[in-house]
Amino acid sequence: MTIPESYKVASIPKEQTYDWLRNKHYAHRIPSITYAFGLYDNNEILVGVCCFGSPPSPSLCIGICGGGV
């Protein structure tokens, strides 16, 4: 079975990421989450999460995206 056949990525509610982030994220806290995705093994077991959101400070936004935004 290939990797694409073994795993599925799906949009999930941000609340579903909270346990993962508190227990596995290096900061052990819940960051700003705009979009959340789950990685499922065999299409049923959640084995990972990926979140996208806004950085916590304006200076970090400039450092990441530049000042021309």
mmCIF file as Biopython writes it, N, C-alpha, C and O atoms, coordinates in Angstrom:
data_model
#
loop_
_atom_site.group_PDB
_atom_site.id
_atom_site.type_symbol
_atom_site.label_atom_id
_atom_site.label_alt_id
_atom_site.label_comp_id
_atom_site.label_asym_id
_atom_site.label_entity_id
_atom_site.label_seq_id
_atom_site.pdbx_PDB_ins_code
_atom_site.Cartn_x
_atom_site.Cartn_y
_atom_site.Cartn_z
_atom_site.occupancy
_atom_site.B_iso_or_equiv
_atom_site.auth_seq_id
_atom_site.auth_asym_id
_atom_site.pdbx_PDB_model_num
ATOM 1   N N  . MET A ? 1  ? 0.843   -1.175 0.000  1.0 0.0 1  A 1 
ATOM 2   C CA . MET A ? 1  ? 0.000   0.000  0.000  1.0 0.0 1  A 1 
ATOM 3   C C  . MET A ? 1  ? 0.892   1.244  0.000  1.0 0.0 1  A 1 
ATOM 4   O O  . MET A ? 1  ? 1.848   1.317  0.773  1.0 0.0 1  A 1 
ATOM 5   N N  . THR A ? 2  ? 0.592   2.210  -0.850 1.0 0.0 2  A 1 
ATOM 6   C CA . THR A ? 2  ? 1.392   3.426  -0.949 1.0 0.0 2  A 1 
ATOM 7   C C  . THR A ? 2  ? 0.989   4.439  0.123  1.0 0.0 2  A 1 
ATOM 8   O O  . THR A ? 2  ? -0.058  4.298  0.756  1.0 0.0 2  A 1 
ATOM 9   N N  . ILE A ? 3  ? 1.825   5.459  0.324  1.0 0.0 3  A 1 
ATOM 10  C CA . ILE A ? 3  ? 1.525   6.497  1.323  1.0 0.0 3  A 1 
ATOM 11  C C  . ILE A ? 3  ? 0.193   7.186  1.017  1.0 0.0 3  A 1 
ATOM 12  O O  . ILE A ? 3  ? -0.623  7.329  1.927  1.0 0.0 3  A 1 
ATOM 13  N N  . PRO A ? 4  ? -0.068  7.622  -0.230 1.0 0.0 4  A 1 
ATOM 14  C CA . PRO A ? 4  ? -1.371  8.245  -0.495 1.0 0.0 4  A 1 
ATOM 15  C C  . PRO A ? 4  ? -2.561  7.326  -0.220 1.0 0.0 4  A 1 
ATOM 16  O O  . PRO A ? 4  ? -3.656  7.800  0.085  1.0 0.0 4  A 1 
ATOM 17  N N  . GLU A ? 5  ? -2.353  6.032  -0.326 1.0 0.0 5  A 1 
ATOM 18  C CA . GLU A ? 5  ? -3.429  5.085  -0.023 1.0 0.0 5  A 1 
ATOM 19  C C  . GLU A ? 5  ? -3.567  4.850  1.477  1.0 0.0 5  A 1 
ATOM 20  O O  . GLU A ? 5  ? -4.626  4.428  1.942  1.0 0.0 5  A 1 
ATOM 21  N N  . SER A ? 6  ? -2.511  5.119  2.235  1.0 0.0 6  A 1 
ATOM 22  C CA . SER A ? 6  ? -2.505  4.837  3.667  1.0 0.0 6  A 1 
ATOM 23  C C  . SER A ? 6  ? -2.946  6.016  4.528  1.0 0.0 6  A 1 
ATOM 24  O O  . SER A ? 6  ? -3.361  5.828  5.671  1.0 0.0 6  A 1 
ATOM 25  N N  . TYR A ? 7  ? -2.858  7.236  3.983  1.0 0.0 7  A 1 
ATOM 26  C CA . TYR A ? 7  ? -3.144  8.428  4.778  1.0 0.0 7  A 1 
ATOM 27  C C  . TYR A ? 7  ? -4.135  9.336  4.069  1.0 0.0 7  A 1 
ATOM 28  O O  . TYR A ? 7  ? -4.256  9.326  2.844  1.0 0.0 7  A 1 
ATOM 29  N N  . LYS A ? 8  ? -4.838  10.120 4.872  1.0 0.0 8  A 1 
ATOM 30  C CA . LYS A ? 8  ? -5.791  11.084 4.344  1.0 0.0 8  A 1 
ATOM 31  C C  . LYS A ? 8  ? -5.638  12.376 5.144  1.0 0.0 8  A 1 
ATOM 32  O O  . LYS A ? 8  ? -5.476  12.328 6.363  1.0 0.0 8  A 1 
ATOM 33  N N  . VAL A ? 9  ? -5.687  13.526 4.479  1.0 0.0 9  A 1 
ATOM 34  C CA . VAL A ? 9  ? -5.667  14.825 5.143  1.0 0.0 9  A 1 
ATOM 35  C C  . VAL A ? 9  ? -7.060  15.427 5.011  1.0 0.0 9  A 1 
ATOM 36  O O  . VAL A ? 9  ? -7.645  15.430 3.928  1.0 0.0 9  A 1 
ATOM 37  N N  . ALA A ? 10 ? -7.587  15.938 6.124  1.0 0.0 10 A 1 
ATOM 38  C CA . ALA A ? 10 ? -8.918  16.531 6.107  1.0 0.0 10 A 1 
ATOM 39  C C  . ALA A ? 10 ? -8.960  17.751 7.017  1.0 0.0 10 A 1 
ATOM 40  O O  . ALA A ? 10 ? -8.250  17.815 8.021  1.0 0.0 10 A 1 
ATOM 41  N N  . SER A ? 11 ? -9.785  18.701 6.663  1.0 0.0 11 A 1 
ATOM 42  C CA . SER A ? 11 ? -10.017 19.862 7.513  1.0 0.0 11 A 1 
ATOM 43  C C  . SER A ? 11 ? -10.719 19.380 8.791  1.0 0.0 11 A 1 
ATOM 44  O O  . SER A ? 11 ? -11.622 18.546 8.737  1.0 0.0 11 A 1 
ATOM 45  N N  . ILE A ? 12 ? -10.292 19.915 9.929  1.0 0.0 12 A 1 
ATOM 46  C CA . ILE A ? 12 ? -10.893 19.528 11.212 1.0 0.0 12 A 1 
ATOM 47  C C  . ILE A ? 12 ? -11.221 20.789 12.010 1.0 0.0 12 A 1 
ATOM 48  O O  . ILE A ? 12 ? -10.646 21.845 11.748 1.0 0.0 12 A 1 
ATOM 49  N N  . PRO A ? 13 ? -12.135 20.700 12.979 1.0 0.0 13 A 1 
ATOM 50  C CA . PRO A ? 13 ? -12.399 21.846 13.853 1.0 0.0 13 A 1 
ATOM 51  C C  . PRO A ? 13 ? -11.153 22.156 14.680 1.0 0.0 13 A 1 
ATOM 52  O O  . PRO A ? 13 ? -10.463 21.237 15.121 1.0 0.0 13 A 1 
ATOM 53  N N  . LYS A ? 14 ? -10.857 23.430 14.894 1.0 0.0 14 A 1 
ATOM 54  C CA . LYS A ? 14 ? -9.641  23.786 15.631 1.0 0.0 14 A 1 
ATOM 55  C C  . LYS A ? 14 ? -9.619  23.186 17.031 1.0 0.0 14 A 1 
ATOM 56  O O  . LYS A ? 14 ? -8.544  22.909 17.564 1.0 0.0 14 A 1 
ATOM 57  N N  . GLU A ? 15 ? -10.784 22.983 17.632 1.0 0.0 15 A 1 
ATOM 58  C CA . GLU A ? 15 ? -10.849 22.392 18.969 1.0 0.0 15 A 1 
ATOM 59  C C  . GLU A ? 15 ? -10.286 20.972 19.001 1.0 0.0 15 A 1 
ATOM 60  O O  . GLU A ? 15 ? -9.830  20.499 20.042 1.0 0.0 15 A 1 
ATOM 61  N N  . GLN A ? 16 ? -10.323 20.307 17.863 1.0 0.0 16 A 1 
ATOM 62  C CA . GLN A ? 16 ? -9.806  18.938 17.788 1.0 0.0 16 A 1 
ATOM 63  C C  . GLN A ? 16 ? -8.280  18.905 17.863 1.0 0.0 16 A 1 
ATOM 64  O O  . GLN A ? 16 ? -7.706  17.837 18.073 1.0 0.0 16 A 1 
ATOM 65  N N  . THR A ? 17 ? -7.614  20.037 17.700 1.0 0.0 17 A 1 
ATOM 66  C CA . THR A ? 17 ? -6.154  20.097 17.773 1.0 0.0 17 A 1 
ATOM 67  C C  . THR A ? 17 ? -5.644  20.358 19.196 1.0 0.0 17 A 1 
ATOM 68  O O  . THR A ? 17 ? -4.459  20.163 19.467 1.0 0.0 17 A 1 
ATOM 69  N N  . TYR A ? 18 ? -6.504  20.788 20.089 1.0 0.0 18 A 1 
ATOM 70  C CA . TYR A ? 18 ? -6.061  21.279 21.396 1.0 0.0 18 A 1 
ATOM 71  C C  . TYR A ? 18 ? -5.249  20.258 22.196 1.0 0.0 18 A 1 
ATOM 72  O O  . TYR A ? 18 ? -4.193  20.603 22.728 1.0 0.0 18 A 1 
ATOM 73  N N  . ASP A ? 19 ? -5.711  19.023 22.292 1.0 0.0 19 A 1 
ATOM 74  C CA . ASP A ? 19 ? -4.958  18.001 23.035 1.0 0.0 19 A 1 
ATOM 75  C C  . ASP A ? 19 ? -3.589  17.764 22.410 1.0 0.0 19 A 1 
ATOM 76  O O  . ASP A ? 19 ? -2.591  17.636 23.120 1.0 0.0 19 A 1 
ATOM 77  N N  . TRP A ? 20 ? -3.542  17.706 21.088 1.0 0.0 20 A 1 
ATOM 78  C CA . TRP A ? 20 ? -2.260  17.512 20.389 1.0 0.0 20 A 1 
ATOM 79  C C  . TRP A ? 20 ? -1.304  18.638 20.729 1.0 0.0 20 A 1 
ATOM 80  O O  . TRP A ? 20 ? -0.149  18.397 21.078 1.0 0.0 20 A 1 
ATOM 81  N N  . LEU A ? 21 ? -1.789  19.875 20.627 1.0 0.0 21 A 1 
ATOM 82  C CA . LEU A ? 21 ? -0.914  21.032 20.836 1.0 0.0 21 A 1 
ATOM 83  C C  . LEU A ? 21 ? -0.431  21.128 22.278 1.0 0.0 21 A 1 
ATOM 84  O O  . LEU A ? 21 ? 0.738   21.430 22.521 1.0 0.0 21 A 1 
ATOM 85  N N  . ARG A ? 22 ? -1.306  20.879 23.223 1.0 0.0 22 A 1 
ATOM 86  C CA . ARG A ? 22 ? -0.901  20.948 24.639 1.0 0.0 22 A 1 
ATOM 87  C C  . ARG A ? 22 ? 0.122   19.870 24.992 1.0 0.0 22 A 1 
ATOM 88  O O  . ARG A ? 22 ? 0.996   20.092 25.830 1.0 0.0 22 A 1 
ATOM 89  N N  . ASN A ? 23 ? 0.016   18.720 24.365 1.0 0.0 23 A 1 
ATOM 90  C CA . ASN A ? 23 ? 0.884   17.595 24.720 1.0 0.0 23 A 1 
ATOM 91  C C  . ASN A ? 23 ? 2.119   17.428 23.829 1.0 0.0 23 A 1 
ATOM 92  O O  . ASN A ? 23 ? 3.115   16.856 24.273 1.0 0.0 23 A 1 
ATOM 93  N N  . LYS A ? 24 ? 2.078   17.913 22.585 1.0 0.0 24 A 1 
ATOM 94  C CA . LYS A ? 24 ? 3.170   17.641 21.655 1.0 0.0 24 A 1 
ATOM 95  C C  . LYS A ? 24 ? 3.871   18.882 21.116 1.0 0.0 24 A 1 
ATOM 96  O O  . LYS A ? 24 ? 5.029   18.795 20.707 1.0 0.0 24 A 1 
ATOM 97  N N  . HIS A ? 25 ? 3.208   20.030 21.104 1.0 0.0 25 A 1 
ATOM 98  C CA . HIS A ? 25 ? 3.818   21.264 20.591 1.0 0.0 25 A 1 
ATOM 99  C C  . HIS A ? 25 ? 4.902   21.728 21.559 1.0 0.0 25 A 1 
ATOM 100 O O  . HIS A ? 25 ? 4.748   21.596 22.773 1.0 0.0 25 A 1 
ATOM 101 N N  . TYR A ? 26 ? 5.990   22.269 21.033 1.0 0.0 26 A 1 
ATOM 102 C CA . TYR A ? 26 ? 7.107   22.666 21.891 1.0 0.0 26 A 1 
ATOM 103 C C  . TYR A ? 26 ? 6.717   23.709 22.935 1.0 0.0 26 A 1 
ATOM 104 O O  . TYR A ? 26 ? 7.310   23.744 24.013 1.0 0.0 26 A 1 
ATOM 105 N N  . ALA A ? 27 ? 5.735   24.558 22.640 1.0 0.0 27 A 1 
ATOM 106 C CA . ALA A ? 27 ? 5.328   25.599 23.590 1.0 0.0 27 A 1 
ATOM 107 C C  . ALA A ? 27 ? 4.254   25.107 24.562 1.0 0.0 27 A 1 
ATOM 108 O O  . ALA A ? 27 ? 3.962   25.787 25.545 1.0 0.0 27 A 1 
ATOM 109 N N  . HIS A ? 28 ? 3.676   23.965 24.311 1.0 0.0 28 A 1 
ATOM 110 C CA . HIS A ? 28 ? 2.625   23.388 25.166 1.0 0.0 28 A 1 
ATOM 111 C C  . HIS A ? 28 ? 1.503   24.382 25.435 1.0 0.0 28 A 1 
ATOM 112 O O  . HIS A ? 28 ? 1.019   24.505 26.560 1.0 0.0 28 A 1 
ATOM 113 N N  . ARG A ? 29 ? 1.098   25.090 24.380 1.0 0.0 29 A 1 
ATOM 114 C CA . ARG A ? 29 ? -0.012  26.028 24.499 1.0 0.0 29 A 1 
ATOM 115 C C  . ARG A ? 29 ? -0.783  26.039 23.188 1.0 0.0 29 A 1 
ATOM 116 O O  . ARG A ? 29 ? -0.340  25.476 22.187 1.0 0.0 29 A 1 
ATOM 117 N N  . ILE A ? 30 ? -1.938  26.686 23.209 1.0 0.0 30 A 1 
ATOM 118 C CA . ILE A ? 30 ? -2.773  26.772 22.022 1.0 0.0 30 A 1 
ATOM 119 C C  . ILE A ? 30 ? -2.459  28.085 21.306 1.0 0.0 30 A 1 
ATOM 120 O O  . ILE A ? 30 ? -2.716  29.156 21.856 1.0 0.0 30 A 1 
ATOM 121 N N  . PRO A ? 31 ? -1.906  28.026 20.088 1.0 0.0 31 A 1 
ATOM 122 C CA . PRO A ? 31 ? -1.625  29.249 19.341 1.0 0.0 31 A 1 
ATOM 123 C C  . PRO A ? 31 ? -2.892  29.761 18.640 1.0 0.0 31 A 1 
ATOM 124 O O  . PRO A ? 31 ? -3.954  29.145 18.733 1.0 0.0 31 A 1 
ATOM 125 N N  . SER A ? 32 ? -2.767  30.864 17.958 1.0 0.0 32 A 1 
ATOM 126 C CA . SER A ? 32 ? -3.854  31.369 17.115 1.0 0.0 32 A 1 
ATOM 127 C C  . SER A ? 32 ? -4.058  30.376 15.972 1.0 0.0 32 A 1 
ATOM 128 O O  . SER A ? 32 ? -3.107  30.035 15.268 1.0 0.0 32 A 1 
ATOM 129 N N  . ILE A ? 33 ? -5.278  29.917 15.790 1.0 0.0 33 A 1 
ATOM 130 C CA . ILE A ? 33 ? -5.569  28.939 14.739 1.0 0.0 33 A 1 
ATOM 131 C C  . ILE A ? 33 ? -6.650  29.490 13.824 1.0 0.0 33 A 1 
ATOM 132 O O  . ILE A ? 33 ? -7.758  29.792 14.269 1.0 0.0 33 A 1 
ATOM 133 N N  . THR A ? 34 ? -6.322  29.619 12.539 1.0 0.0 34 A 1 
ATOM 134 C CA . THR A ? 34 ? -7.296  30.027 11.537 1.0 0.0 34 A 1 
ATOM 135 C C  . THR A ? 34 ? -7.778  28.816 10.755 1.0 0.0 34 A 1 
ATOM 136 O O  . THR A ? 34 ? -8.971  28.675 10.487 1.0 0.0 34 A 1 
ATOM 137 N N  . TYR A ? 35 ? -6.847  27.945 10.392 1.0 0.0 35 A 1 
ATOM 138 C CA . TYR A ? 35 ? -7.165  26.719 9.658  1.0 0.0 35 A 1 
ATOM 139 C C  . TYR A ? 35 ? -6.500  25.544 10.367 1.0 0.0 35 A 1 
ATOM 140 O O  . TYR A ? 35 ? -5.368  25.658 10.837 1.0 0.0 35 A 1 
ATOM 141 N N  . ALA A ? 36 ? -7.199  24.420 10.444 1.0 0.0 36 A 1 
ATOM 142 C CA . ALA A ? 36 ? -6.646  23.221 11.078 1.0 0.0 36 A 1 
ATOM 143 C C  . ALA A ? 36 ? -6.919  22.005 10.189 1.0 0.0 36 A 1 
ATOM 144 O O  . ALA A ? 36 ? -7.993  21.867 9.604  1.0 0.0 36 A 1 
ATOM 145 N N  . PHE A ? 37 ? -5.920  21.134 10.107 1.0 0.0 37 A 1 
ATOM 146 C CA . PHE A ? 37 ? -6.029  19.922 9.297  1.0 0.0 37 A 1 
ATOM 147 C C  . PHE A ? 37 ? -5.550  18.728 10.111 1.0 0.0 37 A 1 
ATOM 148 O O  . PHE A ? 37 ? -4.645  18.847 10.937 1.0 0.0 37 A 1 
ATOM 149 N N  . GLY A ? 38 ? -6.165  17.580 9.868  1.0 0.0 38 A 1 
ATOM 150 C CA . GLY A ? 38 ? -5.768  16.358 10.534 1.0 0.0 38 A 1 
ATOM 151 C C  . GLY A ? 38 ? -5.224  15.360 9.541  1.0 0.0 38 A 1 
ATOM 152 O O  . GLY A ? 38 ? -5.693  15.289 8.405  1.0 0.0 38 A 1 
ATOM 153 N N  . LEU A ? 39 ? -4.239  14.586 9.959  1.0 0.0 39 A 1 
ATOM 154 C CA . LEU A ? 39 ? -3.688  13.492 9.161  1.0 0.0 39 A 1 
ATOM 155 C C  . LEU A ? 39 ? -4.222  12.193 9.743  1.0 0.0 39 A 1 
ATOM 156 O O  . LEU A ? 39 ? -4.002  11.886 10.915 1.0 0.0 39 A 1 
ATOM 157 N N  . TYR A ? 40 ? -4.920  11.442 8.918  1.0 0.0 40 A 1 
ATOM 158 C CA . TYR A ? 40 ? -5.536  10.194 9.357  1.0 0.0 40 A 1 
ATOM 159 C C  . TYR A ? 40 ? -4.836  8.995  8.739  1.0 0.0 40 A 1 
ATOM 160 O O  . TYR A ? 40 ? -4.590  8.961  7.533  1.0 0.0 40 A 1 
ATOM 161 N N  . ASP A ? 41 ? -4.514  8.005  9.576  1.0 0.0 41 A 1 
ATOM 162 C CA . ASP A ? 41 ? -3.943  6.736  9.140  1.0 0.0 41 A 1 
ATOM 163 C C  . ASP A ? 41 ? -5.093  5.790  8.830  1.0 0.0 41 A 1 
ATOM 164 O O  . ASP A ? 41 ? -6.015  5.636  9.630  1.0 0.0 41 A 1 
ATOM 165 N N  . ASN A ? 42 ? -5.035  5.171  7.687  1.0 0.0 42 A 1 
ATOM 166 C CA . ASN A ? 42 ? -6.094  4.255  7.250  1.0 0.0 42 A 1 
ATOM 167 C C  . ASN A ? 42 ? -7.467  4.918  7.291  1.0 0.0 42 A 1 
ATOM 168 O O  . ASN A ? 42 ? -8.486  4.259  7.498  1.0 0.0 42 A 1 
ATOM 169 N N  . ASN A ? 43 ? -7.473  6.225  7.090  1.0 0.0 43 A 1 
ATOM 170 C CA . ASN A ? 43 ? -8.696  7.033  7.019  1.0 0.0 43 A 1 
ATOM 171 C C  . ASN A ? 43 ? -9.547  7.011  8.288  1.0 0.0 43 A 1 
ATOM 172 O O  . ASN A ? 43 ? -10.728 7.353  8.233  1.0 0.0 43 A 1 
ATOM 173 N N  . GLU A ? 44 ? -8.975  6.615  9.438  1.0 0.0 44 A 1 
ATOM 174 C CA . GLU A ? 44 ? -9.803  6.626  10.641 1.0 0.0 44 A 1 
ATOM 175 C C  . GLU A ? 44 ? -9.082  7.033  11.921 1.0 0.0 44 A 1 
ATOM 176 O O  . GLU A ? 44 ? -9.738  7.484  12.859 1.0 0.0 44 A 1 
ATOM 177 N N  . ILE A ? 45 ? -7.769  6.893  11.997 1.0 0.0 45 A 1 
ATOM 178 C CA . ILE A ? 45 ? -7.033  7.208  13.229 1.0 0.0 45 A 1 
ATOM 179 C C  . ILE A ? 45 ? -6.272  8.515  13.033 1.0 0.0 45 A 1 
ATOM 180 O O  . ILE A ? 45 ? -5.443  8.620  12.129 1.0 0.0 45 A 1 
ATOM 181 N N  . LEU A ? 46 ? -6.547  9.515  13.877 1.0 0.0 46 A 1 
ATOM 182 C CA . LEU A ? 46 ? -5.854  10.796 13.791 1.0 0.0 46 A 1 
ATOM 183 C C  . LEU A ? 46 ? -4.422  10.617 14.290 1.0 0.0 46 A 1 
ATOM 184 O O  . LEU A ? 46 ? -4.203  10.293 15.457 1.0 0.0 46 A 1 
ATOM 185 N N  . VAL A ? 47 ? -3.447  10.828 13.401 1.0 0.0 47 A 1 
ATOM 186 C CA . VAL A ? 47 ? -2.039  10.620 13.759 1.0 0.0 47 A 1 
ATOM 187 C C  . VAL A ? 47 ? -1.222  11.906 13.721 1.0 0.0 47 A 1 
ATOM 188 O O  . VAL A ? 47 ? -0.039  11.889 14.061 1.0 0.0 47 A 1 
ATOM 189 N N  . GLY A ? 48 ? -1.827  13.019 13.315 1.0 0.0 48 A 1 
ATOM 190 C CA . GLY A ? 48 ? -1.104  14.284 13.286 1.0 0.0 48 A 1 
ATOM 191 C C  . GLY A ? 48 ? -2.028  15.438 12.984 1.0 0.0 48 A 1 
ATOM 192 O O  . GLY A ? 48 ? -3.120  15.250 12.448 1.0 0.0 48 A 1 
ATOM 193 N N  . VAL A ? 49 ? -1.588  16.639 13.331 1.0 0.0 49 A 1 
ATOM 194 C CA . VAL A ? 49 ? -2.348  17.846 13.036 1.0 0.0 49 A 1 
ATOM 195 C C  . VAL A ? 49 ? -1.419  18.914 12.458 1.0 0.0 49 A 1 
ATOM 196 O O  . VAL A ? 49 ? -0.216  18.915 12.721 1.0 0.0 49 A 1 
ATOM 197 N N  . CYS A ? 50 ? -1.986  19.810 11.678 1.0 0.0 50 A 1 
ATOM 198 C CA . CYS A ? 50 ? -1.257  20.943 11.120 1.0 0.0 50 A 1 
ATOM 199 C C  . CYS A ? 50 ? -2.180  22.158 11.220 1.0 0.0 50 A 1 
ATOM 200 O O  . CYS A ? 50 ? -3.331  22.109 10.786 1.0 0.0 50 A 1 
ATOM 201 N N  . CYS A ? 51 ? -1.668  23.240 11.792 1.0 0.0 51 A 1 
ATOM 202 C CA . CYS A ? 51 ? -2.475  24.436 11.999 1.0 0.0 51 A 1 
ATOM 203 C C  . CYS A ? 51 ? -1.815  25.646 11.353 1.0 0.0 51 A 1 
ATOM 204 O O  . CYS A ? 51 ? -0.590  25.738 11.278 1.0 0.0 51 A 1 
ATOM 205 N N  . PHE A ? 52 ? -2.640  26.564 10.891 1.0 0.0 52 A 1 
ATOM 206 C CA . PHE A ? 52 ? -2.174  27.824 10.331 1.0 0.0 52 A 1 
ATOM 207 C C  . PHE A ? 52 ? -2.932  28.944 11.017 1.0 0.0 52 A 1 
ATOM 208 O O  . PHE A ? 52 ? -4.146  28.854 11.200 1.0 0.0 52 A 1 
ATOM 209 N N  . GLY A ? 53 ? -2.226  29.999 11.396 1.0 0.0 53 A 1 
ATOM 210 C CA . GLY A ? 53 ? -2.864  31.133 12.043 1.0 0.0 53 A 1 
ATOM 211 C C  . GLY A ? 53 ? -1.985  32.357 11.974 1.0 0.0 53 A 1 
ATOM 212 O O  . GLY A ? 53 ? -0.982  32.370 11.262 1.0 0.0 53 A 1 
ATOM 213 N N  . SER A ? 54 ? -2.353  33.378 12.706 1.0 0.0 54 A 1 
ATOM 214 C CA . SER A ? 54 ? -1.604  34.633 12.731 1.0 0.0 54 A 1 
ATOM 215 C C  . SER A ? 54 ? -0.504  34.576 13.778 1.0 0.0 54 A 1 
ATOM 216 O O  . SER A ? 54 ? -0.709  34.029 14.861 1.0 0.0 54 A 1 
ATOM 217 N N  . PRO A ? 55 ? 0.663   35.136 13.467 1.0 0.0 55 A 1 
ATOM 218 C CA . PRO A ? 55 ? 1.724   35.227 14.467 1.0 0.0 55 A 1 
ATOM 219 C C  . PRO A ? 55 ? 1.261   36.085 15.649 1.0 0.0 55 A 1 
ATOM 220 O O  . PRO A ? 55 ? 0.377   36.926 15.490 1.0 0.0 55 A 1 
ATOM 221 N N  . PRO A ? 56 ? 1.850   35.881 16.832 1.0 0.0 56 A 1 
ATOM 222 C CA . PRO A ? 56 ? 1.365   36.551 18.040 1.0 0.0 56 A 1 
ATOM 223 C C  . PRO A ? 56 ? 1.697   38.038 18.159 1.0 0.0 56 A 1 
ATOM 224 O O  . PRO A ? 56 ? 1.156   38.703 19.042 1.0 0.0 56 A 1 
ATOM 225 N N  . SER A ? 57 ? 2.565   38.584 17.306 1.0 0.0 57 A 1 
ATOM 226 C CA . SER A ? 57 ? 2.903   40.006 17.445 1.0 0.0 57 A 1 
ATOM 227 C C  . SER A ? 57 ? 3.125   40.649 16.074 1.0 0.0 57 A 1 
ATOM 228 O O  . SER A ? 57 ? 3.515   39.970 15.124 1.0 0.0 57 A 1 
ATOM 229 N N  . PRO A ? 58 ? 2.874   41.967 15.973 1.0 0.0 58 A 1 
ATOM 230 C CA . PRO A ? 58 ? 3.106   42.661 14.708 1.0 0.0 58 A 1 
ATOM 231 C C  . PRO A ? 58 ? 4.562   42.595 14.241 1.0 0.0 58 A 1 
ATOM 232 O O  . PRO A ? 58 ? 4.821   42.487 13.043 1.0 0.0 58 A 1 
ATOM 233 N N  . SER A ? 59 ? 5.507   42.658 15.172 1.0 0.0 59 A 1 
ATOM 234 C CA . SER A ? 59 ? 6.917   42.603 14.756 1.0 0.0 59 A 1 
ATOM 235 C C  . SER A ? 59 ? 7.272   41.236 14.179 1.0 0.0 59 A 1 
ATOM 236 O O  . SER A ? 59 ? 8.095   41.153 13.268 1.0 0.0 59 A 1 
ATOM 237 N N  . LEU A ? 60 ? 6.679   40.185 14.679 1.0 0.0 60 A 1 
ATOM 238 C CA . LEU A ? 60 ? 6.906   38.858 14.118 1.0 0.0 60 A 1 
ATOM 239 C C  . LEU A ? 60 ? 6.287   38.762 12.721 1.0 0.0 60 A 1 
ATOM 240 O O  . LEU A ? 60 ? 6.862   38.132 11.833 1.0 0.0 60 A 1 
ATOM 241 N N  . CYS A ? 61 ? 5.125   39.379 12.522 1.0 0.0 61 A 1 
ATOM 242 C CA . CYS A ? 61 ? 4.515   39.411 11.177 1.0 0.0 61 A 1 
ATOM 243 C C  . CYS A ? 61 ? 5.432   40.080 10.184 1.0 0.0 61 A 1 
ATOM 244 O O  . CYS A ? 61 ? 5.589   39.597 9.063  1.0 0.0 61 A 1 
ATOM 245 N N  . ILE A ? 62 ? 6.052   41.205 10.583 1.0 0.0 62 A 1 
ATOM 246 C CA . ILE A ? 62 ? 6.991   41.904 9.702  1.0 0.0 62 A 1 
ATOM 247 C C  . ILE A ? 62 ? 8.198   41.030 9.420  1.0 0.0 62 A 1 
ATOM 248 O O  . ILE A ? 62 ? 8.675   40.977 8.287  1.0 0.0 62 A 1 
ATOM 249 N N  . GLY A ? 63 ? 8.702   40.338 10.448 1.0 0.0 63 A 1 
ATOM 250 C CA . GLY A ? 63 ? 9.856   39.459 10.272 1.0 0.0 63 A 1 
ATOM 251 C C  . GLY A ? 63 ? 9.579   38.291 9.331  1.0 0.0 63 A 1 
ATOM 252 O O  . GLY A ? 63 ? 10.472  37.827 8.622  1.0 0.0 63 A 1 
ATOM 253 N N  . ILE A ? 64 ? 8.360   37.831 9.331  1.0 0.0 64 A 1 
ATOM 254 C CA . ILE A ? 64 ? 7.987   36.687 8.489  1.0 0.0 64 A 1 
ATOM 255 C C  . ILE A ? 64 ? 7.575   37.148 7.087  1.0 0.0 64 A 1 
ATOM 256 O O  . ILE A ? 64 ? 8.003   36.570 6.088  1.0 0.0 64 A 1 
ATOM 257 N N  . CYS A ? 65 ? 6.739   38.194 7.020  1.0 0.0 65 A 1 
ATOM 258 C CA . CYS A ? 65 ? 6.143   38.606 5.747  1.0 0.0 65 A 1 
ATOM 259 C C  . CYS A ? 65 ? 6.734   39.873 5.149  1.0 0.0 65 A 1 
ATOM 260 O O  . CYS A ? 65 ? 6.418   40.221 4.012  1.0 0.0 65 A 1 
ATOM 261 N N  . GLY A ? 66 ? 7.585   40.567 5.894  1.0 0.0 66 A 1 
ATOM 262 C CA . GLY A ? 66 ? 8.141   41.820 5.394  1.0 0.0 66 A 1 
ATOM 263 C C  . GLY A ? 66 ? 7.252   43.005 5.747  1.0 0.0 66 A 1 
ATOM 264 O O  . GLY A ? 66 ? 6.120   42.829 6.196  1.0 0.0 66 A 1 
ATOM 265 N N  . GLY A ? 67 ? 7.763   44.199 5.543  1.0 0.0 67 A 1 
ATOM 266 C CA . GLY A ? 67 ? 7.039   45.400 5.928  1.0 0.0 67 A 1 
ATOM 267 C C  . GLY A ? 67 ? 6.109   45.946 4.878  1.0 0.0 67 A 1 
ATOM 268 O O  . GLY A ? 67 ? 5.388   46.905 5.150  1.0 0.0 67 A 1 
ATOM 269 N N  . GLY A ? 68 ? 6.092   45.379 3.688  1.0 0.0 68 A 1 
ATOM 270 C CA . GLY A ? 68 ? 5.267   45.909 2.610  1.0 0.0 68 A 1 
ATOM 271 C C  . GLY A ? 68 ? 3.861   45.367 2.548  1.0 0.0 68 A 1 
ATOM 272 O O  . GLY A ? 68 ? 3.184   45.529 1.533  1.0 0.0 68 A 1 
ATOM 273 N N  . VAL A ? 69 ? 3.410   44.735 3.592  1.0 0.0 69 A 1 
ATOM 274 C CA . VAL A ? 69 ? 2.072   44.115 3.573  1.0 0.0 69 A 1 
ATOM 275 C C  . VAL A ? 69 ? 1.016   45.141 3.874  1.0 0.0 69 A 1 
ATOM 276 O O  . VAL A ? 69 ? -0.171  44.816 3.904  1.0 0.0 69 A 1 
#
